[in-house]
Amino acid sequence: MTIKGDNQGAVNFGAYPWTVAIFDTEYEYRCAGALIHFQVVLTTGFCLGPVKTKLIARAGEWDMNTIEEILPNEEISEYTKIYHSKFDKYSEEYNIGLLILNKEFTALPHIQTVCLPIEHTKVVESDCLTTGWEKYSRGRRVFLQKNLMNISNELCSSKPNSNIFCASSQEEGVEWALGSSLVCPWVNSENRYSIRGLWISEAGKVNKPTYFLNVTKFTPWIIEELKNKNINVST
């Protein structure tokens, strides 16, 4: 499974296999999420939308404009939504949510989970990146990666908040959908990543900050919510 990108940011099929595409019932691409258990998608509260909003979660996606791929994707449209109790549509500070699927995705080379972050896990911050699909695309909508640098809440133009941090890139930005995950590789552990942030907004320009929700701050909340559903996740 290759996890290297080309100069345009596109990655090979099967790279970063925890990334989930979320659609509405008209199959309009809505946002992205991360598979933290084969039955659980981590994303933003804004992505989940109002309680009655119907969604479709698709794992194993690569090119949204074709069904002719190396391996087929899988879709699940039955689930339970969980929002943080402090989630507010007017604020980003608790912009996090979970889709508890009614069944598990099949574990395949292109459908895998990503670890939740914990404070003592050592990662290579210089190799952190974010992955997903463009929110708006006039042509081929293929899976992309963007390498990040200078991860710090001091980059944020607004007052620093422990629940939010910012990162910049030397690459031209694209407007990606909410919920795209920022992941960092573990030190001395090839191809093992922890999710550190969820994309909540961006400037989209070189060296301009992108805003992420700090998932590390919410790991205890995630674990507790899933424990109530008898679901255990990896950290």
C-alpha positions as CSV (number, residue, x, y, z in Angstrom):
1,M,0.0,0.0,0.0
2,T,1.7,3.2,-1.2
3,I,1.3,6.4,0.8
4,K,3.4,8.8,-1.3
5,G,1.8,11.6,-3.2
6,D,2.7,13.1,-6.6
7,N,3.5,16.7,-7.3
8,Q,-0.2,17.6,-7.6
9,G,-1.1,16.0,-4.2
10,A,-2.9,12.9,-5.6
11,V,-2.0,9.7,-3.8
12,N,-2.2,6.1,-5.0
13,F,-5.2,3.9,-4.5
14,G,-5.3,2.5,-1.0
15,A,-3.3,5.3,0.7
16,Y,-4.5,6.5,4.1
17,P,-7.3,3.9,4.1
18,W,-9.1,5.3,7.2
19,T,-10.5,8.3,5.2
20,V,-14.3,8.2,4.7
21,A,-16.3,10.3,2.3
22,I,-19.7,11.4,3.6
23,F,-22.5,12.2,1.1
24,D,-26.1,13.4,1.4
25,T,-28.9,11.2,0.0
26,E,-28.5,12.9,-3.4
27,Y,-24.9,11.7,-3.4
28,E,-23.6,15.3,-3.2
29,Y,-20.2,15.1,-1.4
30,R,-20.7,16.8,2.0
31,C,-17.6,16.2,4.1
32,A,-14.9,13.8,5.2
33,G,-14.3,11.7,8.3
34,A,-11.9,9.2,9.8
35,L,-12.5,5.6,10.5
36,I,-11.4,5.1,14.2
37,H,-13.2,1.7,14.4
38,F,-14.7,-0.3,11.6
39,Q,-18.1,0.8,13.0
40,V,-17.3,4.4,13.9
41,V,-16.6,7.5,11.8
42,L,-15.0,10.6,13.5
43,T,-15.9,13.9,11.9
44,T,-17.1,17.4,12.8
45,G,-20.5,18.3,14.3
46,F,-21.1,20.6,11.3
47,C,-20.6,17.6,9.0
48,L,-23.3,15.6,10.8
49,G,-25.7,18.5,10.3
50,P,-29.1,18.6,12.0
51,V,-30.2,15.3,13.7
52,K,-32.7,14.5,10.9
53,T,-30.1,15.0,8.0
54,K,-29.7,11.7,6.2
55,L,-26.1,10.7,5.3
56,I,-24.2,8.0,3.5
57,A,-20.7,7.0,4.7
58,R,-18.4,5.5,2.0
59,A,-15.1,3.8,2.8
60,G,-12.5,2.7,0.3
61,E,-13.1,5.6,-2.0
62,W,-10.4,7.1,-4.2
63,D,-11.8,8.7,-7.4
64,M,-15.3,9.9,-7.0
65,N,-15.9,10.2,-10.8
66,T,-15.6,6.5,-11.5
67,I,-16.6,3.1,-10.1
68,E,-13.8,1.3,-12.0
69,E,-11.2,1.0,-9.3
70,I,-8.9,-1.7,-8.1
71,L,-11.2,-2.7,-5.2
72,P,-14.8,-1.6,-4.7
73,N,-15.8,0.9,-2.0
74,E,-18.4,0.2,0.7
75,E,-21.4,2.3,1.8
76,I,-23.4,2.4,5.0
77,S,-26.5,4.6,5.4
78,E,-27.8,3.4,8.8
79,Y,-26.2,4.8,11.9
80,T,-26.6,6.8,15.1
81,K,-25.3,10.4,15.4
82,I,-23.5,11.6,18.5
83,Y,-22.7,15.2,19.0
84,H,-20.6,16.7,21.8
85,S,-22.9,18.1,24.5
86,K,-21.3,21.6,24.1
87,F,-21.5,21.6,20.3
88,D,-22.9,24.9,19.0
89,K,-23.5,25.7,15.4
90,Y,-22.2,29.2,16.0
91,S,-18.8,28.0,17.5
92,E,-15.9,25.8,16.4
93,E,-14.7,24.9,19.9
94,Y,-16.7,21.7,20.2
95,N,-17.2,21.0,16.5
96,I,-16.9,17.2,16.8
97,G,-19.2,14.3,16.2
98,L,-19.4,10.5,15.7
99,L,-21.3,8.3,13.3
100,I,-22.0,5.0,15.0
101,L,-22.7,2.7,12.0
102,N,-25.3,-0.1,12.3
103,K,-22.6,-2.5,11.1
104,E,-18.9,-2.6,10.5
105,F,-17.1,-1.9,7.3
106,T,-15.1,-4.8,6.0
107,A,-11.5,-4.8,6.9
108,L,-9.6,-4.7,3.5
109,P,-6.3,-3.3,2.4
110,H,-8.0,0.0,1.3
111,I,-10.4,0.1,4.4
112,Q,-8.5,0.4,7.7
113,T,-8.7,2.4,10.9
114,V,-6.5,5.1,12.3
115,C,-5.4,5.5,16.0
116,L,-6.8,8.1,18.3
117,P,-4.1,10.4,19.8
118,I,-3.0,10.3,23.4
119,E,-0.7,12.8,25.1
120,H,2.4,10.6,25.4
121,T,2.5,9.2,21.9
122,K,5.6,10.5,20.0
123,V,4.9,11.5,16.4
124,V,7.0,13.1,13.7
125,E,5.4,16.6,13.4
126,S,7.5,17.5,10.4
127,D,5.7,14.7,8.4
128,C,2.1,15.5,9.4
129,L,-0.4,15.8,6.6
130,T,-4.0,16.1,5.8
131,T,-6.0,14.0,3.3
132,G,-9.4,14.2,1.6
133,W,-11.2,15.4,-1.5
134,E,-11.8,18.9,-2.7
135,K,-15.0,20.4,-1.6
136,Y,-15.7,21.9,-5.0
137,S,-14.2,20.4,-8.1
138,R,-15.0,21.1,-11.8
139,G,-13.1,18.1,-13.0
140,R,-11.8,14.8,-11.6
141,R,-12.3,14.5,-7.8
142,V,-9.5,12.3,-6.7
143,F,-8.1,11.6,-3.3
144,L,-5.4,14.1,-2.3
145,Q,-2.9,14.8,0.5
146,K,-1.4,18.1,1.6
147,N,1.9,18.2,3.6
148,L,1.8,20.5,6.6
149,M,4.3,22.4,8.6
150,N,4.5,24.9,11.5
151,I,1.7,23.3,13.6
152,S,0.8,25.7,16.4
153,N,-2.2,27.6,17.8
154,E,0.0,30.7,17.7
155,L,-0.5,30.7,13.9
156,C,-4.2,31.3,14.3
157,S,-5.2,34.9,13.7
158,S,-7.9,34.8,16.4
159,K,-7.1,34.3,20.1
160,P,-5.5,30.9,20.7
161,N,-7.8,28.2,22.1
162,S,-6.7,24.9,23.5
163,N,-9.4,23.1,21.4
164,I,-8.2,24.6,18.1
165,F,-4.8,24.8,16.5
166,C,-3.5,25.9,13.1
167,A,-1.0,24.7,10.5
168,S,0.5,26.1,7.4
169,S,1.8,24.6,4.2
170,Q,4.2,25.5,1.5
171,E,1.8,24.0,-1.1
172,E,-1.0,25.8,-2.8
173,G,-4.2,25.2,-1.0
174,V,-7.5,23.7,-2.2
175,E,-10.8,24.1,-0.4
176,W,-11.3,20.8,1.2
177,A,-14.5,19.6,3.0
178,L,-15.0,19.8,6.7
179,G,-13.8,16.8,8.7
180,S,-10.7,16.0,6.6
181,S,-8.2,14.6,9.1
182,L,-4.7,15.8,10.0
183,V,-2.6,12.8,10.8
184,C,1.0,12.4,12.1
185,P,3.2,9.3,11.8
186,W,4.5,7.6,14.9
187,V,8.2,7.8,15.7
188,N,10.0,4.6,14.7
189,S,6.7,2.9,13.5
190,E,6.4,2.7,9.7
191,N,3.0,3.5,8.3
192,R,1.3,3.9,11.7
193,Y,-0.5,7.2,12.2
194,S,-2.5,9.0,14.9
195,I,-5.2,11.5,14.0
196,R,-4.4,14.8,15.5
197,G,-6.9,17.3,14.0
198,L,-10.1,17.7,12.0
199,W,-10.2,20.3,9.3
200,I,-12.7,23.1,10.3
201,S,-11.6,26.0,8.0
202,E,-8.7,27.2,5.9
203,A,-7.2,30.2,4.2
204,G,-6.2,28.1,1.2
205,K,-3.1,30.0,0.4
206,V,0.6,29.2,0.7
207,N,1.9,29.7,4.3
208,K,-1.6,30.8,5.4
209,P,-3.0,28.9,8.4
210,T,-5.6,26.2,8.2
211,Y,-7.7,25.7,11.3
212,F,-8.1,22.3,12.9
213,L,-10.1,21.0,15.9
214,N,-7.6,19.4,18.4
215,V,-8.7,15.8,18.5
216,T,-6.2,15.0,21.4
217,K,-8.4,17.2,23.7
218,F,-11.4,15.1,22.9
219,T,-9.9,11.6,23.1
220,P,-11.4,10.9,26.6
221,W,-14.8,12.1,25.4
222,I,-14.6,9.8,22.3
223,I,-13.5,6.8,24.4
224,E,-16.3,7.4,27.0
225,E,-19.0,7.7,24.3
226,L,-17.9,4.6,22.6
227,K,-17.6,2.7,25.9
228,N,-21.3,3.4,26.4
229,K,-21.9,1.6,23.1
230,N,-19.6,-1.3,24.0
231,I,-17.0,-0.3,21.4
232,N,-13.3,-0.2,22.1
233,V,-10.9,1.9,19.9
234,S,-7.1,1.9,19.5
235,T,-4.9,4.7,20.8
